[in-house]
């Protein structure tokens, strides 16, 4: 709740500054967007996931926590799968993407290969940028 209040306060301050100056710096907005680790994927064709049609899906990587990483590791261990380097493991990356989107990991693996690769590569980029 603190983050949303801080975000609202920042947005309100930006609005006051823009109204006072009559200018909005779109370069700053673009830089903020580029810094986000979240990713919205547009499917080549709409897909059905868990009984619902999707044209796009957002992966909220920035919301993930250490608990999510450990849960993925535990799930893989339960399946007798061990990943030494998550940043090069397609299985780990697809599970991470699924958690970021709030869907079952097998749903990501069922996607057409073009969509699957772009999504799992965004998960890899997130891991690398996070210092994994």
Secondary structure, DSSP 8 states (H G I E B T S, - for coil): -HHHHHHHHHHHHHHHHHHHHT---HHHHHHHHHH---EEEEEEEEEEETTEEEEEEEE-GGG--HHHHHHHHHHHHHTT---S-GGG-HHHHHHHHHHHHTS-HHHHHTS-HHHHHHHHHHHHHHHHHTT-
